[in-house]
Every structure is written in structure tokens, then in C-alpha cells.
């Protein structure tokens, strides 16, 4: 509060920062941007439904007092339906363009390298991927990260020679894993609300590096993958569909791989790059500040 004269706009990220931001708005006449990474009530799996219902109602109601709401994907409009929003913007969860210094290098003789670096949880199709890869010694699965199901996932690997587990890695190493892959895995369980509307950064990393991606049907990513032909969409949990998708990608010719790579990079640069998202974000701030200065 003592620095209230030093700023004009508050950027609140997710519900837990929204209430103090709105109090400051009321007391000091500031503008508030509400950036929704995940709808809070939909992340509380172990909380009773009535509590989640009340939290969701409160969240939607408070959005009417916000100057700008930011969501990470057009699909999330449905998730916040019922809110009275003054101004809505979509800013994708895109990474900065880093492919200039992340050169692809292949140090494996496997015909297909499957990459996943992220949260280790069973609701991302990792158990199914492990089972499929075990039966294909000519493929390699590279896993990195940590999470609630880490120990169970490690136990399922069971010293399989074609599955490499790297544990927790720095962000740049995670990017390198995806850059070095022949296909990136992002098969999230669509029955989880925030997965249903997800816009995972893996999707944008795949585009940026020109690597095909496999996503689950009914998530926020399948529409983009199908629209721009960036990889495969499979039924979540379906071993045979996942295996068929991996077979299809493993059989791509060099020219077909190059076509996918060029298409992905172009789609990213023209539609989803952080450079474009940054300009969109700065335009929001410029508009709010100009409006404030006119008061």
C-alpha cells in the first residue's frame, strides 16, 4: 500500500491474488488485470463439490470488477461462462523463441525418440506410454520431471533399456529434451477440467522446434493440432491408438518430417510466438494506462 503512487495497474495471477488486488483497486483506484492460468475451483480435486461450487461462483462474480481478464486459450471461455467480463483477451502460454541456441543433436540409434519433460502424474498418459514403449525396443522414451506419481512411474519403467529417466531437470534441459525428440507426448486426461481446457507449453515447444506432438482427444490442444496438422490426436488411455500414432510418426520419411517441421515453425511464428503475445500484453497495459491518465 505504501507504494500505491508508483503503479497504475495490478496484474493478478489466479484466484488467490485476485481479492487483495481488488481491495487495492477499491482503495487506491487502480486498474486490475486478472490473468487466469487455471480456474482455481477446478484444481481442487479432493475438496467437496459444494465448496468448489461456491469458489467458482465467487471467482466468476469477482471477474465483473476486473478491468481485463486474460485466459490462455479460447476454449477457456466455456470454463468461465456466466462471468460478466468487461474486456477479455487470449494470451497463449507460449515460450520465448529459444530454438536458435538449442540445436538438435541426436545421440541415439533408436528409430523413434519420444520426449516428455514435465509433471510426473498418471493423468498424463505416462503409464500407457511406458507400456507401449516396452514392447518396441527400437524406440526410446526419455522422461524427465517430478510429481505426485513419480515413484509409481519409476517402478513401471523397471530397468527397461529403452526408457531413460532423468529426474528433475532445469528448464533449458527440458527444452533440449523436446528439441531432440522425434515426437513430444502431451496426452492429458480430459476428464480433469483444467486438462479439458489446457493449453500446455509443450504444444508450443513442439511447434517452435518443428517436432510432431501427440495429444489426447477432448483436451484444449486437440483442436490446434488437428487444425494445423501438427501431429496426432488419440483417445486418452487407449494403448492401441497411442501405439498406432507412434508407429505412424516412426514411419515418416525425411521429407515428411521436414514438411511437419517447417509447418510447425511457421504456425508458431505466425500465430502463437511469445513475441506476438508480448505485443498483445503490452497493448493491454498501454490501453489501461491511457484510460487512467484521462481521468
N, C-alpha and C positions, 0 to 999 in steps of 0.2 A: 504494500500500500504506500510506503514512503517514496517509491519511485514512480508514482502514478503520472507524474508530469513528463516522464521520459518516453512514453509509448502511447500509441493511439489504438492499436489492435492487439487483442489477445488470441492466440492460436491454441485452442483446447483440443487435446488428442484423447478421444474416447471418453466415456461417460464419467469416469472417476475424476476428471479435471473440469467437467462442464459446470457443476454447481458453483465452485469458487470463482470461475470465470464470469458467470452470470451475476454473482454478487458484486464483483468488481465493476462490471458493466453498469449495474444499477447505481452504485455509489459514486463512481468516477466518470460515468458517461463514456465508456469505451465501446469499441466495436468488438464483436466476438465471432471468430471463425471456428466452427465445430468440425473437426476432422475425424471421421469415423473409420478407424481401422477395422474393428469388429464390433457389431452390436452387442453391448455388454451382457444383456439378459440371455442372449443365445450362446454365451460362452460358459454359462453356469450349469453344467450337466448334472451335478449332484445336489442342486438346490431344488426344493419343492416347486411344482409348476405355478402355484398361486403367487409365490414370491417373484418368480421370473416374469409372470404376467404383470404384476404391479410395477416392477422395474422397467419393463418395456413401455408400459403406459406413461410412466413418468418421463422416460427418455424422449418419447415421441412428443409429449406435451411441452417439454423444455425447448425442443427444437424450434418452436414458434417464437421464442425470444432471441434466437440467434440471428445474426446478420447474414452469414453464409454457411451452408452445410456442404462439406466435401465428402464424397464417397469414392471408393476405389474401383468401382465397376458399375456400368449401367444396370446390371442385374440387381444391384442392391437397392434400387428404387422400390422394388417389391417388398424388401425387408423392412423399409421404413414407411410403408404405406399407411396413411392415416395422419401423418405429421403435417402440420401447416407450415411450410417452409417458404421463407421469403426469397431465397436465392440458392439454387443447387448447382454444384459443379462436380464433374468427374475428373479425378486426377489419379491415373493408374499407378500401381506400385512398381514403377519401373526403376531399374538400377541405372546409375550413371554409365555412360558408354566407356567401358574399360577394355574392350577387345583389342585395342591397339598394342597393349603390352602383355596381354595374356595370349601368347602364341600357342596354338595347338601342337602338342607333341605326343606321339604315340610310342609307348614303351612296352606294348603288349602284343603278343602274337594271336590273341583271341579275335575271332571273326567279328564279334559284336561286343562293344563295351557299353554297359548300362550304368548310368550315373545317378546317384541320389545323395544330396547333402542337405540335411535339414533335421527337423524334429523326428526322433525315433518313436513312433507310435503306431499301433496296429491299424488305426483307421486311415492309414495312407497306403495301403496295399503292399506293404513291405514283406509281410509273411508270404503272401501269394507270389511275389516276385522271387523270393528266396527259393520257394518250392519249384517254380518253373526253371530257374537257372540251374538248380542242382541236376536237372535231367538233361542239361545241354552243356557238356564240358567245353564245347567250342566257344561259348560265350563267357563273359566276365561281368559280374556285378560289383560295383565299387560303392560302398556305403560309408557315409560319414555323418557325425552328429551325436546328439544325446537326447534323452527324453524319458517319459514315464514307462515305456515298454522296452527300454534298452536291453535289459538282461534277458528277457524272453527272446528278443530278436537275435541277440548274440548266440543264445543257446540253440536256436534253429539253424544258424549257419553251420555249427557242428564240424568245424575244421574243413569245410568244403574248399578244395583247392582253387576253385574259380570264383570265390566270393572274397573280396578284400574289404575288411572293416578297419577304418582309420580312426574311429572315435571322434572326439571333439576337435574341430579344426578352425583356424582363423577364416574370416570371411573371404579373403583373397584366395585361400586354398580351396574353399568351397567352390568359388567361381572357376578355379582351374580344373577341378574335377568335372564340372559341367562342360567346360570348354573342350576337354579331352575325350568326352563321351561321344559315342555314336548315336545314343538316344538318352533322353532325360526322362525320369519317371516322376509323375505327379498325379497318381491315381488316388485321390482323396474320397473318403466315404461321403456320398451326397446326402445321407440321412441326417448328418450333423449340420444344423442350419448355417453356421458360418462357412462350412465347406461348400454347401449348396450355392453360396454367393461368392465363393472365393475368387480372388484374382492374384494367384501366387506369383511371387517374383521369379520362380523357376520358369514360368511361361515366357517371361520377358527375357530372361537369361538365354533360354533356348533360341528365341528369335535373334537376339544380339549376337550369339555365337554361330548361328546358322545350323543348329542341331535339331533334329526331329524330337518331338515330345509325345509321350503317351499320357492321356488324361482320362478321368472317369466320366462317364455319361451322367448328366444331371448336376454337374458342378458348374461354377461360374466360368470355367475355362473352355468347356467343350464347344461353346458357340464360336469362340475366336479361332480355335484350332480347326474347326470344320469350315468356317467362312474363308480362311486364308490358306487352307490345306497345309497345315504346319506339322502334321503327324497323324496319330491315331486316337480315336475315342473308343473306349471299351466299357463294358458293363463292370461296375465295381465288384470285386471279389470273384470274377469269373476267370478261372485258371486257363481254360481253353482259349478264351478271347485274348487274354494277355499274351499267351504263347503264340497265337496266330499273328498278333500285331508285331511282336518281336521278330518272328520269322520273316514277316514282310519287310521290316526295316533291314534285317540282316542280309536280305537278298537284293537290296538296291544296288544298281550299277553305279560306278563312279560318276557318270553323267547325271543320273537321277539324284544322287546325293548332292552334287553341285547345284542342281536346279533348286532343291529344297533349301540349301544353304543361302543361295542368292535371294530366294523369295523371302525367307525368314528375316534376313538382314534388311531388305527393302521395306518389309511390312513394319519392322521395328522402327526404322529411321523415319518413315513417313507418317506413322500413326501413334506410336507408343513410347518413343525415346524420352528419357528424362529431360533432355533439352527442351522438348515441346511441353512437357508437364511443368517444368520450371517457369516457362514464359506464362503459362496459364495461371500458375500460383501467384506470380508477381503481378499479373493483371488484376487479380482479386484484391490484393493489398493496395495497389495504386488507386483502384476504384473506391475502396473504403476510405482511404486517406483523403482523397479529393472531396468526397462527400462530407467528411468530418470538417475539413478546412472551410467549407462553405457555410457551416453553421454559425 
